[in-house]
């Protein structure tokens, strides 16, 4: 379990650094998507650091992080309604050809984040939530992100 949490933490930290570079030149809906995904990544990092003990557990901060993930996840489908793959987008064509599955995966992130926020009052709840959130993100990224 700890190894999984560490992997997710490393992955989300790396994604945050890469996304900062990737935003260079982004405009319009592509920038809005990248900004939303960055916020999700930043809050995953917050939860991951608490789960691994890299930062002190704070139930209010943990709940806010999970709620922020949920808030941005609720907007994913709307942000991808417009098919814009202009650089530096990391979107795959499959988002629009497999739209129903894409939306389903975004809805799964909303559900998982909501459940995580409900369980964020305890460190054990955060430790349980991080791998679930990470797996949900990873699943969508494997299918729909370059």
C-alpha positions as CSV (number, residue, x, y, z in Angstrom):
1,X,0.0,0.0,0.0
2,X,2.8,2.5,0.9
3,X,4.6,1.6,-2.3
4,X,1.5,2.4,-4.3
5,X,1.0,5.7,-2.5
6,X,4.7,6.6,-3.2
7,X,4.3,5.7,-6.8
8,X,1.3,7.9,-7.1
9,X,3.0,10.7,-5.3
10,X,6.0,10.6,-7.6
11,X,3.8,10.4,-10.7
12,X,1.7,13.4,-9.6
13,X,4.8,15.4,-8.7
14,X,6.3,14.7,-12.1
15,X,3.1,15.4,-13.9
16,X,2.8,18.8,-12.2
17,X,6.4,19.7,-13.3
18,X,5.8,18.5,-16.8
19,X,2.4,20.3,-17.1
20,X,4.0,23.6,-16.0
21,X,6.3,23.3,-19.0
22,X,3.5,22.0,-21.3
23,X,1.4,25.1,-20.6
24,X,3.8,27.3,-22.6
25,X,1.9,28.5,-25.6
26,X,-1.5,27.0,-24.6
27,X,-4.5,29.1,-25.4
28,X,-8.3,28.9,-25.1
29,X,-9.9,25.6,-24.2
30,X,-6.6,23.8,-24.3
31,X,-5.2,26.1,-21.6
32,X,-8.4,25.7,-19.6
33,X,-8.1,21.9,-19.7
34,X,-4.4,22.0,-18.7
35,X,-5.1,24.4,-15.9
36,X,-7.9,22.1,-14.6
37,X,-5.7,19.1,-14.8
38,X,-2.9,20.9,-13.1
39,X,-5.2,21.8,-10.2
40,X,-6.2,18.1,-9.9
41,X,-2.5,17.1,-9.9
42,X,-1.6,19.7,-7.3
43,X,-4.3,18.5,-5.0
44,X,-3.3,14.8,-5.6
45,X,0.2,15.8,-4.5
46,X,-1.2,17.4,-1.4
47,X,-3.1,14.2,-0.5
48,X,-0.2,12.0,-1.5
49,X,2.3,13.9,0.7
50,X,-0.1,13.6,3.7
51,X,-0.6,9.9,3.0
52,X,3.1,9.2,3.0
53,X,3.9,11.4,5.9
54,X,5.9,13.9,3.9
55,X,3.7,16.6,5.2
56,X,1.6,16.7,8.4
57,X,-1.9,15.3,8.1
58,X,-4.5,18.1,8.2
59,X,-8.1,16.9,7.8
60,X,-9.3,20.3,6.6
61,X,-6.6,20.6,4.0
62,X,-7.2,17.0,2.9
63,X,-10.9,17.5,2.6
64,X,-10.3,20.8,0.6
65,X,-7.9,19.0,-1.7
66,X,-10.4,16.1,-2.4
67,X,-13.2,18.6,-2.9
68,X,-11.1,20.6,-5.3
69,X,-10.3,17.5,-7.3
70,X,-14.1,16.8,-7.4
71,X,-14.8,20.3,-8.5
72,X,-12.4,20.2,-11.5
73,X,-13.4,16.6,-12.3
74,X,-17.0,17.8,-12.7
75,X,-15.9,20.1,-15.5
76,X,-13.8,17.6,-17.5
77,X,-16.5,16.7,-20.0
78,X,-17.5,20.3,-20.6
79,X,-13.8,21.2,-21.2
80,X,-13.5,18.5,-23.8
81,X,-16.8,19.1,-25.7
82,X,-14.8,21.2,-28.2
83,X,-12.5,19.1,-30.2
84,X,-9.3,21.1,-30.0
85,X,-6.0,19.2,-30.2
86,X,-3.8,22.2,-31.0
87,X,-0.4,22.3,-29.5
88,X,0.5,21.8,-26.7
89,X,-2.6,19.6,-26.1
90,X,-1.9,16.1,-24.9
91,X,-5.3,14.9,-25.9
92,X,-5.9,11.8,-28.0
93,X,-8.4,11.6,-30.8
94,X,-10.1,8.7,-28.9
95,X,-11.6,11.3,-26.5
96,X,-14.1,12.2,-29.2
97,X,-14.4,8.8,-30.8
98,X,-15.0,7.1,-27.5
99,X,-16.9,10.0,-25.9
100,X,-19.2,8.0,-23.7
101,X,-16.3,6.1,-22.1
102,X,-14.4,9.3,-21.7
103,X,-17.3,10.9,-19.9
104,X,-17.8,7.8,-17.8
105,X,-14.2,7.9,-16.6
106,X,-14.5,11.6,-15.8
107,X,-17.6,10.8,-13.8
108,X,-15.7,8.0,-12.0
109,X,-13.2,10.6,-10.9
110,X,-16.0,12.8,-9.5
111,X,-17.4,9.9,-7.5
112,X,-14.0,8.8,-6.2
113,X,-13.1,12.4,-5.2
114,X,-16.4,12.9,-3.5
115,X,-15.9,9.6,-1.5
116,X,-12.4,10.7,-0.7
117,X,-13.6,14.1,0.6
118,X,-16.0,12.2,2.9
119,X,-13.2,10.1,4.3
120,X,-10.6,12.8,4.5
121,X,-11.1,13.4,8.2
122,X,-8.7,10.6,9.1
123,X,-5.2,9.8,7.9
124,X,-6.3,6.2,7.2
125,X,-9.1,7.6,5.0
126,X,-6.6,9.7,3.0
127,X,-4.2,6.7,2.7
128,X,-7.1,4.6,1.3
129,X,-8.2,7.4,-1.0
130,X,-4.9,8.2,-2.7
131,X,-4.5,4.9,-4.5
132,X,-8.1,4.9,-5.6
133,X,-7.8,8.5,-7.0
134,X,-4.5,7.7,-8.6
135,X,-5.9,4.5,-10.3
136,X,-8.8,6.5,-11.7
137,X,-6.5,9.2,-13.1
138,X,-4.1,6.7,-14.5
139,X,-6.9,4.7,-16.3
140,X,-8.1,7.8,-18.1
141,X,-4.6,9.0,-18.9
142,X,-3.7,5.6,-20.4
143,X,-6.7,5.8,-22.8
144,X,-6.9,9.5,-23.6
145,X,-3.7,11.3,-23.0
146,X,-0.6,11.3,-25.3
